[in-house]
Amino acid sequence: MRLEPKPAPSFAATLAYPLAAIAATVLIASLLVLAAGASPFSVFYLVAKGAAGSQFALLETLTRATPLIFTGLAVAVAFRAKLWNIGAEAQLYIGAVVTVVLGTGALPLPAGLLIPIIMLAAMAAGALLLAGPALLKTRFGVDEVVTTLLLNFIVLLFVSMLLEGPLKDPMGLGWPQSSKVVADAQLPRIIQGKRLHFGFVIAVAAAVVAWVIMKKTVLGYEMRAVGHNPEAARFAGIPVNRVLMKTALLSGGLAALAGFSEVSGLKGNLTLDLSPGFGYSGIVVAMLAMLNPLGVVASAIFVAGIFVGADAMSRAAGVPSYIADVMVATALLSMVTAILFSRYRVRWR
Amino acid sequence: MTVLRLSGITKRFGPLVANDDISFDLKKGEVIALLGENGAGKTTLMNILFGHYVADEGNIEAFGQLLAPGDPKAALAAGIGMVHQHFTLADNMSVLENIALGTESLWRPRLDRSLARRRISQLSSDFGLAVEPDASVASLSVGERQRVEILKALYRDARILILDEPTAVLTPAETDALFRTLKMLVANGLSIIFISHKLHEVMAVSDRVLVLRSGRLAGERTTARTTRRELATLMVGQEVTPPKVAGVARGEALFALERVSTAPLGSGAFLHDVSLTLFAGEIVGLAGVSGNGQAALAGLIAGTENPASGKMLVRGKLVGGWSPRAALDHGIARIPEDRHAVGTIGDMSVTENVIAERYRSSPFCRRGFLDWKAAKHFAEGLIRDYDVKCPSPEARIRLLSGGNMQKLILGRALDPEPAIVLANQPARGLDVGAVAYVHGKLLDARARGAAVLLISEDLEEIVALSDRIVVISKGRLSAPSGRGERTIGEIGELMAGHSEVAA
């Protein structure tokens, strides 16, 4: 079996392949639902209803999408330059740690000043966390997949240590959690009394900024050139290592904003279960968006919707909510396969 | 007696027809030359014959039996052997192991070395293919490796031998030895298909010439009754005229290397105590067999490599902080050897590719933002001025043909009117029209006073264009010679590493 490259696909084909991917996802998920002893139609209906069937559901989906937009953007910009940042989870937690350290009364400033300062500090921390692996990659050729992935565990243990020690809430009845951030360090809610907060607005703005950087600026051009062909980029005089470093700073900063926004906008304090793998889901979100920053917003809402909808469906239909993980994973695999088929033709033998 | 018959072979890759209804016969004891430009379909045809590809139409008969398509094992069993352009030897194993590899039954735990050794020595004495069976392949020269490849085919009782561009990597002396071997093989009843785009080799070695042009059989000639001129015309479909070289006065020294050595890096030779000066208004040709230090020298000038010792001067001034950027800022234009891997970024557009060396300066860049309008305008200008055939400036550059890609690289390099031009294999793999175009542009640069270094493995190209010729061998440079001072034979001797005896 071999793959032969195809000429540029037609417009119809570029639409047909993703649709086929969605159809394949639905089909595979249906088989699993059948195996669980439920009707696929009612399950999909319940998922859709749980994700977008009411104002509450819709707002919940957008709330869940917010950190996914940040981590998805972090992955999208890094992968564009073929910097394989698998460590968005760690960068998210570092951003959250900085938010808690600065936001629990250390800086007596008004909200208008305090929130931007915390945001910038969180971004700086996430950027620095990815700068290490990027430096090791550019200087010594150390594989960043390994270093960023392993940093996730190191940082999670570090956070665990902080929550048992210096950052432990004295009023927390012994639970490993931090104190709440002060009111001036909290992002306001978009609708009074609902969970959706201004982190979502910041996330969408970040997507627009990332899109402008990738499409319109010198840096974005350099990042794409380095990602597509580092050797040709170096030959043409593009400073490849410096571009990879800038990419790392941008990507780490974006991922850290996820941690900032979850603490400052939603949870108020830091716990070890702040992120149910938002950093890893960011990879799925970015790939589904084909690394397009604006596409990341849409795919983050899609992925969040499946998770939120599956929770609701699980309560009603008795199918485990793990079906959401399976559906997202299947969607990713079908999408990647569809992209492959849109570029190559398969020849048997 | 016909040993091989191809009937109506057609192979398509998407809209591209690589082979279009090709039929021919090969007789016992005959050498057929398959002549054509790169991209004419020679290699595709041979890959079909050898079972790497499956033809869309047509069939192949070997010794009267229909050959199963798409099965290299069937081809081997039918007695077809192939010597690829890029050798397929295991470096870490001995010559004997390489030759016997894959011929022994899987169930026999040990290789019968004495039997294999006897057969190999028999074959090498029969056909003048001297090799040391116990030598490690890593220690062999390119010519010796090729002999191992041929022995490998003969060891499997090949009766039909296909050689794909066998002389591309050989010195003139090694080429002569190869031709003697081929004569012996033919005398012993083997049949040979010899693939080449070099006319003089085809004339020297073949009985019959098949000329391929853009996938079709453009003509068939008996070698004894044709001329190089006729073959060249068949090959390109038009008369070929050599470039006219006008006299240009030599100017000041623009670039100089003084006793430069480079550190050993990966494969290929490194430079050893090299001195070379490029003057305004001249083309210096660097001849040599590939892998003798050309890559290091080109890297040095292009800025991708730094000297380990010695001095590098641009317009008499010592350069420091050397990098591709620095080389560009010093007015050095670079045409890289590998236009796909180094010269272009295949998945980016024509526009994005042509600004790659200048995107940080006006008019393309304003405060960190790219001016895509200016970039597109520039790309359109190059497409027009350099006669590039491409659907639009937004097309991915990967979709262009080699010649059009090279024209864009030339345009990108030469548009700023550089003082120094490094052209590394600028015409390799291009059709004759594009070759003439590239040569014309290099001569234009020379005419307006640029210093040009032309690196090429094609001696005819070097001799036709160069005002001075230096030969590189094992990382050392010969003394330069002026136009017509050395014969091709003398240059070939230098390429083989024989130093000149002081007369």
Interface residues (C-beta under 8 A of the other chain):
Chain A: E4 K6 P7 A8 K216 T217 V218 L219 Y221 R224 A225 H228 N229 E231 A232 A233 R234 F235 A236 G237 I238 P239 R347 R349
Chain B: F13 G14 P15 V54 G70 A302 G303 T304 S323 P324 R325 A327 L328 R334 P336 A341 V342 G343 T344 I345 G346 D347 M348 E352 A356 E357 Y359 R360 C365 G368 F369 L370 W372 R396 L399
